[in-house]
Amino acid sequence: MATQVTQEVLPPFLGSNSEPPSFFDGTTRLYTTYYCPFAQRAWLARNYKGLHDIIQLVPIDLDDRPTWYKEVYPENKVPALEHDNKIIGESLDLIKYIDAHFEGPSLFPEDPAKKEFTKELFDYSNKWNPTLFFYLKGTKSEDEMKTAFDTLEEYFSKYNHEGPFLLGAQFSAADVAYAPFVQRYYYLFTDLHKYDITEGRPKLDAWLKALDTVEACLETKWDEELNLKIYKRRNLGIV
């Protein structure tokens, strides 16, 4: 179960006129943004493990990026973690890193079969997410989009007898990998295509409802209307 914490006050975005933090001074920092699903993966892992006071959030304004950020992380994207005098990037890698290097509830199972299934889900996410993103951009077919959601529904069948999450009763890294995207796609597809991604997919529907029982998911679930507006502007050119 997620650690019970008091809702933290989120720091403001840092833009081009902001002063940089004191890099590599022993503070562990998560360079992030509140509306990016990739960044939310690392933020969600941090919060689930109860690391609010251990890993400091440094939100970057992606529309007005600080020039100093590229010095921190030459890839110039989020998320990135500053820890032990090094920078670690890539959201799936950060889920693993945060779980392995910090105390708190484990996000990865001990059961070998569930470990292997988690790896399969991580690998599939790299195919699944682009399919849906490019469908919204108009370069993937409706059949490909529906197949992507149907495949995710099938993945829930493996451990559905144990509980609503991807590995059954326990919220895990597998859920962290998908939750930020599916939560956004739910209202993006509803808004843009009048398509309910949960229709005919009861396990997906139950999972989305179960996510709202996980405190870390609620803490990192940003305002839907604002998220929708930003996504449409940044990715689809809709103002």
For each residue, the residues with C-beta under 8 A, 3 or more apart:
1: 105
2: 47 48 50 105 171 214 215 216
3: 48 49 50 104 105 215
4: 215
5: 8 47 50 52 215 219
6:
7: 219
8: 5 52 219
9:
10: 34 57 59
11: 57 58 59
12: 59
13: 33 34 59 60 61
14: 18 58 59 60 61 66
15: 18 61 64 65 66
16: 61 64 65 66 67
17:
18: 14 15 66
19:
20: 23 66 68 69 71 72
21: 25 27 29 58
22: 25 27
23: 20 71 72 82
24: 82 85
25: 21 22
26:
27: 21 22 56 82
28: 54 55 56 81 82 83
29: 21 55 56 57 58 81 82
30: 42 43 46 55 56 57 58 79 80 81 82
31: 58 60 69 72 73 78 79 80 81 82
32: 36 39 40 42 43 57 58 59 60 78 79
33: 13 36 39 59 60 61 62 78
34: 10 13 39 40 59 222
35: 222 226 227 230 231
36: 32 33 39 40 62 78 79
37: 40 41 180 181 184
38: 41 78 79 91 180
39: 32 33 34 36 42 43 78 79 91
40: 32 34 36 37 43 44 179 180 220 222
41: 37 38 44 45 79 91 92 94 95 176 177 180
42: 30 32 39 45 46 79 81 91 94 95 98
43: 30 32 39 40 46 47 57 79 220
44: 40 41 47 48 176 179 180 216 217 220
45: 41 42 48 49 94 95 98 99 107 173 176
46: 30 42 43 49 51 52 55 98
47: 2 5 43 44 50 51 52 215 216 219 220
48: 2 3 44 45 104 105 107 171 176 214 216
49: 3 45 46 98 99 102 103 104 105 107
50: 2 3 5 47 104 105
51: 46 47 54 55 98 102 104
52: 5 8 46 47 55
53:
54: 28 51 102
55: 28 29 30 46 51 52 81 98 102
56: 27 28 29 30
57: 10 11 29 30 32 43
58: 11 14 21 29 30 31 32
59: 10 11 12 13 14 32 33 34
60: 13 14 31 32 33 65 66 69 78
61: 13 14 15 16 33 64 65 66
62: 33 36 65 78 234
63: 234
64: 15 16 61
65: 15 16 60 61 62 69 70 76
66: 14 15 16 18 20 60 61 69
67: 16 70
68: 20 71 72
69: 20 31 60 65 66 72 73 76
70: 65 67 73 74 76
71: 20 23 68 74
72: 20 23 31 68 69 80 82 87
73: 31 69 70 76 77 80 87 89
74: 70 71
75: 80 89
76: 65 69 70 73
77: 73 80 89
78: 31 32 33 36 38 39 60 62
79: 30 31 32 36 38 39 41 42 43 89 91 94
80: 30 31 72 73 75 77 87 88 89
81: 28 29 30 31 42 55 87 88 89 94 97 98
82: 23 24 27 28 29 30 31 72 86 87
83: 28 86 88 97 101
84:
85: 24
86: 82 83
87: 72 73 80 81 82
88: 80 81 83 93 94 97
89: 73 75 77 79 80 81 93 94
90: 93 94
91: 38 39 41 42 79 94 95
92: 41 95 96 122 125 126 177
93: 88 89 90 96 97
94: 41 42 45 79 81 88 89 90 91 97 98
95: 41 42 45 91 92 98 99 107 173 176 177
96: 92 93 99 100 108 173
97: 81 83 88 93 94 100 101
98: 42 45 46 49 51 55 81 94 95 101 102 107
99: 45 49 95 96 102 106 107 108 173
100: 96 97
101: 83 97 98
102: 49 51 54 55 98 99
103: 49
104: 3 48 49 50 51
105: 1 2 3 48 49 50
106: 99 109 110
107: 45 48 49 95 98 99 172 173 176
108: 96 99 115 118 172 173
109: 106 114 115 118 167 170 172
110: 106 114 115
111: 114 115
112: 115 116
113: 116 117
114: 109 110 111 117 118 159 167 172
115: 108 109 110 111 112 118 119
116: 112 113 119 120
117: 113 114 120 121 158 159 167 174
118: 108 109 114 115 121 122 167 172 173 174
119: 115 116 122 123
120: 116 117 123 124
121: 117 118 124 125 155 166 174 177 178
122: 92 118 119 125 126 173 174 177
123: 119 120 126 127
124: 120 121 127 128 151 155
125: 92 121 122 128 129 177 178 181
126: 92 122 123 129 130
127: 123 124 130 131
128: 124 125 131 132 148 151 152 178
129: 125 126 132 133 181
130: 126 127 133 134
131: 127 128 134 135 140 144 145 147 148
132: 128 129 135 136 140 145 148 149 181 185
133: 129 130 136 137 235
134: 130 131 137 138 139 140
135: 131 132 138 139 140 141 142 144 145 148
136: 132 133 188 189 192 235 236
137: 133 134 140 235 236
138: 134 135
139: 134 135
140: 131 132 134 135 137 144 145
141: 135 144 145
142: 135 145 146
143: 146 147
144: 131 135 140 141 147 148
145: 131 132 135 140 141 142 148 149
146: 142 143 149 150
147: 131 143 144 150 151
148: 128 131 132 135 144 145 151 152
149: 132 145 146 152 153 197 201 204
150: 146 147 153 154 201
151: 124 128 147 148 154 155
152: 128 148 149 155 156 178 182 201 204
153: 149 150 156 157 201 203 204
154: 150 151 157
155: 121 124 151 152 158 166
156: 152 153 159 160 164 166 203 204 207
157: 153 154 160 203
158: 117 155
159: 114 117 156 162 163 165 166 167 168
160: 156 157 163 164 168 203
161: 168
162: 159 167 168 169
163: 159 160 168 169 170 210
164: 156 160 203 206 207 209 210
165: 159 168 169 170 171 172 174 175 207 210
166: 121 155 156 159 172 174 175 178 207
167: 109 114 117 118 159 162 170 172 174 175
168: 159 160 161 162 163 165
169: 162 163 165
170: 109 163 165 167
171: 2 48 165 175 210 214
172: 107 108 109 114 118 165 166 167 175 176
173: 45 95 96 99 107 108 118 122 176 177
174: 117 118 121 122 165 166 167 177 178
175: 165 166 167 171 172 178 179 207 211 214
176: 41 44 45 48 95 107 172 173 179 180
177: 41 92 95 121 122 125 173 174
178: 121 125 128 152 166 174 175 181 182
179: 40 44 175 176 182 183 211 217
180: 37 38 40 41 44 176 183 184 220
181: 37 125 129 132 178 184 185
182: 152 178 179 185 186 197 204 207 208
183: 179 180 186 187 208 211 221
184: 37 180 181 187 188 227 231
185: 132 181 182 188 189 197
186: 182 183 189 190 197 198 208
187: 183 184 190 191 224 227 228
188: 136 184 185 191 192 228 231
189: 136 185 186 192 193 195 196 197
190: 186 187 193 194 195 196 197
191: 187 188 228
192: 136 188 189 232 236
193: 189 190
194: 190
195: 189 190
196: 189 190 199
197: 149 182 185 186 189 190 201 204
198: 186 201 202 204 205 208
199: 196
200:
201: 149 150 152 153 197 198 204 205
202: 198 205 206
203: 153 156 157 160 164 206 207
204: 149 152 153 156 182 197 198 201 207 208
205: 198 201 202 208 209
206: 164 202 203 209 210
207: 156 164 165 166 175 182 203 204 210 211
208: 182 183 186 198 204 205 211 212
209: 164 205 206 212 213
210: 163 164 165 171 206 207 213 214
211: 175 179 183 207 208 214 217
212: 208 209 217 218
213: 209 210
214: 2 48 171 175 210 211 217 218
215: 2 3 4 5 47 218 219
216: 2 44 47 48 219 220
217: 44 179 211 212 214 220 221
218: 212 214 215 221
219: 5 7 8 47 215 216
220: 40 43 44 47 180 216 217
221: 183 217 218
222: 34 35 40 226 227
223: 226 227
224: 187 227 228
225: 228 229
226: 35 222 223 229 230
227: 35 184 187 222 223 224 230 231
228: 187 188 191 224 225 231 232
229: 225 226 232 233
230: 35 226 227 233 234
231: 35 184 188 227 228 234 235 236
232: 192 228 229 235 236 238 239
233: 229 230 236 237 238 239
234: 62 63 230 231
235: 133 136 137 231 232
236: 136 137 192 231 232 233
237: 233
238: 232 233
239: 232 233
